[in-house]
């Protein structure tokens, strides 16, 4: 049964989170963002954490750690992050002010970005552009691919990859050709291994198909896992609410019998800013990306991931 080894892996991750939290708390000056992320793991209502709570030793240590974190949060309330952020989101703190719309199939868009020394905008950067330029701007009236993507494993796991771990960059031509032939872009073992490693680094978000919602209410932006990972925060939630959008649809692939990947498309406001994690249209020549200026020469190279 695949659930048993998966649960064991989650248990080990929770065990490591507890030990890491204790180490940070013992340091005397723990990083607020790091502690906040660990608190989110250790207070989660999951089967793995239930096992931690029942453990003779860890069950006694866990309440002490959570109490210490609560004390630190209260003492340093002004410095505490308003919402937990992922390691991936921490890298995207530099705001963007403008972008260049580039049209074509995925391979062409990626190539054009490289030629112009641009990067494909992330979901967070799209949200920033929409807020900055308003609901009548091209960023709101047109949808686009974003730098993150959805990867599907046959055991029901869905791996949402950051820009550096999105395999569609390294294999842009191949993925586009597969979609031209009406095929899936299937994931090699080495790509899967890289994505799983990305989970540990906070660069890949693990979702369970059975727990993926069909809509996300804007009031939960930045609090539920997917929007927190993508950087769709409370500010973007308020922006959408001001545009009359209260629920954002979320679409995932209707099958998952093999390991394959799909693009992530951020829909325009007429589509309620929907997240299309099932996009299999990398071959469409009328699609687009928003190209943003690179923050550094190292950004987006994929040196740490399977791109």
DAJO-V776528 format. One record per residue. N is the residue number from 1. RES is the residue in three letters. SS is DSSP state (helix for helix, strand for strand, loop for the rest). Layout:
# DAJO-V776528
N:RES:SS, N:RES:SS
This chain:
# DAJO-V776528
1:UNK:loop, 2:UNK:helix, 3:UNK:helix, 4:UNK:helix, 5:UNK:helix, 6:UNK:helix, 7:UNK:helix, 8:UNK:helix, 9:UNK:helix, 10:UNK:helix, 11:UNK:helix, 12:UNK:helix, 13:UNK:helix, 14:UNK:helix, 15:UNK:helix, 16:UNK:helix, 17:UNK:helix, 18:UNK:helix, 19:UNK:helix, 20:UNK:helix, 21:UNK:helix, 22:UNK:helix, 23:UNK:helix, 24:UNK:helix, 25:UNK:helix, 26:UNK:helix, 27:UNK:loop, 28:UNK:loop, 29:UNK:loop, 30:UNK:loop, 31:UNK:loop, 32:UNK:helix, 33:UNK:helix, 34:UNK:helix, 35:UNK:helix, 36:UNK:helix, 37:UNK:helix, 38:UNK:helix, 39:UNK:helix, 40:UNK:helix, 41:UNK:helix, 42:UNK:helix, 43:UNK:loop, 44:UNK:loop, 45:UNK:loop, 46:UNK:loop, 47:UNK:helix, 48:UNK:helix, 49:UNK:helix, 50:UNK:helix, 51:UNK:helix, 52:UNK:helix, 53:UNK:helix, 54:UNK:helix, 55:UNK:loop, 56:UNK:loop, 57:UNK:loop, 58:UNK:helix, 59:UNK:helix, 60:UNK:helix, 61:UNK:helix, 62:UNK:helix, 63:UNK:helix, 64:UNK:helix, 65:UNK:helix, 66:UNK:helix, 67:UNK:helix, 68:UNK:helix, 69:UNK:helix, 70:UNK:helix, 71:UNK:helix, 72:UNK:helix, 73:UNK:helix, 74:UNK:helix, 75:UNK:helix, 76:UNK:loop, 77:UNK:loop, 78:UNK:loop, 79:UNK:loop, 80:UNK:loop, 81:UNK:loop, 82:UNK:loop, 83:UNK:loop, 84:UNK:loop, 85:UNK:loop, 86:UNK:loop, 87:UNK:helix, 88:UNK:helix, 89:UNK:helix, 90:UNK:helix, 91:UNK:loop, 92:UNK:loop, 93:UNK:loop, 94:UNK:loop, 95:UNK:loop, 96:UNK:loop, 97:UNK:loop, 98:UNK:loop, 99:UNK:loop, 100:UNK:strand, 101:UNK:strand, 102:UNK:strand, 103:UNK:strand, 104:UNK:loop, 105:UNK:loop, 106:UNK:helix, 107:UNK:helix, 108:UNK:helix, 109:UNK:helix, 110:UNK:helix, 111:UNK:helix, 112:UNK:helix, 113:UNK:helix, 114:UNK:helix, 115:UNK:helix, 116:UNK:loop, 117:UNK:loop, 118:UNK:strand, 119:UNK:strand, 120:UNK:strand, 121:UNK:loop, 122:UNK:loop, 123:UNK:helix, 124:UNK:helix, 125:UNK:helix, 126:UNK:helix, 127:UNK:helix, 128:UNK:helix, 129:UNK:helix, 130:UNK:helix, 131:UNK:helix, 132:UNK:helix, 133:UNK:helix, 134:UNK:loop, 135:UNK:loop, 136:UNK:loop, 137:UNK:loop, 138:UNK:helix, 139:UNK:helix, 140:UNK:helix, 141:UNK:helix, 142:UNK:loop, 143:UNK:loop, 144:UNK:strand, 145:UNK:strand, 146:UNK:strand, 147:UNK:strand, 148:UNK:strand, 149:UNK:strand, 150:UNK:strand, 151:UNK:strand, 152:UNK:strand, 153:UNK:loop, 154:UNK:loop, 155:UNK:loop, 156:UNK:loop, 157:UNK:strand, 158:UNK:strand, 159:UNK:strand, 160:UNK:strand, 161:UNK:strand, 162:UNK:loop, 163:UNK:helix, 164:UNK:helix, 165:UNK:helix, 166:UNK:loop, 167:UNK:helix, 168:UNK:helix, 169:UNK:helix, 170:UNK:helix, 171:UNK:loop, 172:UNK:helix, 173:UNK:helix, 174:UNK:helix, 175:UNK:helix, 176:UNK:helix, 177:UNK:helix, 178:UNK:helix, 179:UNK:helix, 180:UNK:helix, 181:UNK:loop, 182:UNK:loop, 183:UNK:loop, 184:UNK:loop, 185:UNK:strand, 186:UNK:strand, 187:UNK:loop, 188:UNK:loop, 189:UNK:helix, 190:UNK:helix, 191:UNK:helix, 192:UNK:helix, 193:UNK:helix, 194:UNK:helix, 195:UNK:helix, 196:UNK:helix, 197:UNK:helix, 198:UNK:helix, 199:UNK:helix, 200:UNK:helix, 201:UNK:loop, 202:UNK:loop, 203:UNK:loop, 204:UNK:strand, 205:UNK:strand, 206:UNK:strand, 207:UNK:strand, 208:UNK:strand, 209:UNK:helix, 210:UNK:helix, 211:UNK:helix, 212:UNK:loop, 213:UNK:loop, 214:UNK:loop, 215:UNK:strand, 216:UNK:strand, 217:UNK:strand, 218:UNK:helix, 219:UNK:helix, 220:UNK:helix, 221:UNK:loop, 222:UNK:loop, 223:UNK:loop, 224:UNK:loop, 225:UNK:helix, 226:UNK:helix, 227:UNK:helix, 228:UNK:helix, 229:UNK:helix, 230:UNK:helix, 231:UNK:loop, 232:UNK:loop, 233:UNK:loop, 234:UNK:helix, 235:UNK:helix, 236:UNK:helix, 237:UNK:helix, 238:UNK:helix, 239:UNK:helix, 240:UNK:helix, 241:UNK:helix, 242:UNK:helix, 243:UNK:loop, 244:UNK:loop, 245:UNK:loop, 246:UNK:loop, 247:UNK:strand, 248:UNK:strand, 249:UNK:strand, 250:UNK:strand, 251:UNK:strand, 252:UNK:loop, 253:UNK:loop, 254:UNK:loop, 255:UNK:loop, 256:UNK:loop, 257:UNK:loop, 258:UNK:loop, 259:UNK:loop, 260:UNK:strand, 261:UNK:strand, 262:UNK:strand, 263:UNK:strand, 264:UNK:strand, 265:UNK:strand, 266:UNK:strand, 267:UNK:loop, 268:UNK:loop, 269:UNK:helix, 270:UNK:helix, 271:UNK:helix, 272:UNK:loop, 273:UNK:loop, 274:UNK:loop, 275:UNK:strand, 276:UNK:strand, 277:UNK:strand, 278:UNK:strand, 279:UNK:strand, 280:UNK:loop, 281:UNK:loop, 282:UNK:loop, 283:UNK:loop, 284:UNK:loop, 285:UNK:loop, 286:UNK:loop, 287:UNK:loop, 288:UNK:strand, 289:UNK:strand, 290:UNK:strand, 291:UNK:strand, 292:UNK:strand, 293:UNK:strand, 294:UNK:loop, 295:UNK:loop, 296:UNK:loop, 297:UNK:loop, 298:UNK:loop, 299:UNK:loop, 300:UNK:loop, 301:UNK:loop, 302:UNK:loop, 303:UNK:loop, 304:UNK:loop, 305:UNK:loop, 306:UNK:loop, 307:UNK:loop
